[in-house]
Amino acid sequence: MDFVNSYITTGIAVAVVISILFIVHYWYKIIVSNRRIYRMMLTCGIYEDTARYADKFLDIDMDGVRRRCRVCPVPETCERWLNGEAVPNNQFCPNVWHFVSAVENGQGELRHDPKHRPGRRLDA
């Protein structure tokens, strides 16, 4: 009987550890994608305060933007573009046209041609 109890306890402990690892991984992915979204908004020309409180100030479905960013197939390309490395344009981003249209609607100012200039680092 003690063997059965120890197997059940071990099984529950393993399930809890796996669940915690899954949750931590998901939270990390959310944090990283939110930072990429913020950097992309700034690079596209959206004002800093508007980008920081995008849910309140932008006429964009930010839940959809976050969802598209989290499932993006090329996050490495996005990071390279945002760091100013040699990626030709930001057309790879499924959200960039939402940000550019927000700038065109007066929620920012166009500082560059998104087809030709790479992004910028926030720590530079």
C-alpha positions as CSV (number, residue, x, y, z in Angstrom):
1,M,0.0,0.0,0.0
2,D,2.9,2.4,0.7
3,F,4.2,1.8,-2.8
4,V,0.9,2.9,-4.4
5,N,0.8,6.0,-2.2
6,S,4.4,6.9,-3.2
7,Y,3.6,6.4,-6.9
8,I,0.5,8.6,-6.6
9,T,2.4,11.3,-4.7
10,T,5.3,11.2,-7.2
11,G,2.9,11.4,-10.1
12,I,1.1,14.4,-8.6
13,A,4.5,16.1,-7.9
14,V,5.7,15.5,-11.5
15,A,2.4,16.9,-12.9
16,V,2.7,20.0,-10.7
17,V,6.3,20.6,-11.7
18,I,5.4,20.2,-15.4
19,S,2.5,22.6,-15.0
20,I,4.7,25.2,-13.3
21,L,7.3,25.0,-16.1
22,F,4.6,25.4,-18.7
23,I,3.2,28.5,-16.9
24,V,6.6,30.0,-16.5
25,H,7.4,29.4,-20.2
26,Y,4.1,31.0,-21.3
27,W,4.6,34.1,-19.1
28,Y,8.2,34.5,-20.4
29,K,6.8,34.3,-24.0
30,I,4.2,36.9,-23.1
31,I,6.8,39.3,-21.6
32,V,9.2,38.9,-24.6
33,S,6.4,39.4,-27.2
34,N,5.1,42.5,-25.3
35,R,8.5,44.0,-25.4
36,R,8.8,43.3,-29.1
37,I,5.4,44.9,-29.8
38,Y,6.4,48.0,-27.8
39,R,9.7,48.4,-29.7
40,M,7.9,47.9,-33.0
41,M,5.4,50.5,-32.2
42,L,8.1,53.0,-31.3
43,T,10.0,52.2,-34.4
44,C,7.0,52.7,-36.6
45,G,6.5,56.1,-35.1
46,I,3.8,55.7,-32.5
47,Y,4.3,58.2,-29.6
48,E,5.9,56.7,-26.5
49,D,2.9,57.4,-24.2
50,T,0.5,56.0,-26.7
51,A,2.6,52.9,-27.2
52,R,2.9,52.4,-23.4
53,Y,-0.9,52.5,-23.0
54,A,-1.9,51.1,-26.4
55,D,-5.0,49.4,-25.2
56,K,-6.4,52.7,-24.1
57,F,-5.2,55.1,-26.8
58,L,-4.9,53.1,-30.0
59,D,-7.8,52.1,-32.2
60,I,-6.3,48.7,-32.7
61,D,-7.3,45.2,-31.4
62,M,-4.3,44.9,-29.1
63,D,-5.4,41.4,-28.1
64,G,-5.1,40.3,-31.7
65,V,-1.8,42.1,-32.0
66,R,-0.4,40.2,-29.0
67,R,-1.8,36.9,-30.2
68,R,-0.2,37.3,-33.7
69,C,3.1,38.3,-32.1
70,R,3.1,35.3,-29.7
71,V,2.6,32.8,-32.6
72,C,4.9,34.6,-35.0
73,P,7.0,32.2,-37.0
74,V,10.0,34.6,-37.3
75,P,10.7,36.2,-33.9
76,E,14.4,36.0,-34.5
77,T,14.0,38.1,-37.7
78,C,12.0,40.6,-35.7
79,E,14.7,40.9,-33.0
80,R,17.3,41.4,-35.7
81,W,15.3,44.1,-37.4
82,L,14.6,45.9,-34.1
83,N,18.3,45.8,-33.3
84,G,19.1,47.5,-36.6
85,E,20.8,44.5,-38.1
86,A,20.7,43.8,-41.9
87,V,17.2,42.8,-42.5
88,P,15.8,44.7,-45.5
89,N,12.3,45.6,-44.2
90,N,9.7,44.9,-41.6
91,Q,7.1,43.4,-43.9
92,F,7.6,40.1,-42.1
93,C,5.6,41.5,-39.1
94,P,1.9,40.7,-39.2
95,N,1.2,43.7,-37.0
96,V,3.3,46.4,-38.7
97,W,0.5,47.7,-40.9
98,H,-1.7,48.2,-37.9
99,F,1.0,50.4,-36.4
100,V,1.6,52.3,-39.6
101,S,-2.1,53.0,-40.0
102,A,-2.3,54.3,-36.4
103,V,0.6,56.7,-37.3
104,E,-1.3,57.8,-40.4
105,N,-4.4,58.4,-38.3
106,G,-2.4,60.9,-36.2
107,Q,-1.4,58.7,-33.2
108,G,2.3,59.2,-34.0
109,E,4.6,60.6,-36.6
110,L,6.2,58.8,-39.4
111,R,10.0,58.9,-38.7
112,H,11.1,56.5,-41.3
113,D,10.1,54.5,-44.3
114,P,9.2,51.1,-42.7
115,K,10.2,49.3,-46.0
116,H,13.8,50.5,-45.9
117,R,15.1,51.5,-42.4
118,P,15.7,48.9,-39.7
119,G,14.4,49.4,-36.2
120,R,16.1,50.8,-33.2
121,R,17.3,49.4,-29.9
122,L,15.7,50.8,-26.7
123,D,18.9,50.4,-24.8
124,A,21.1,52.3,-27.3
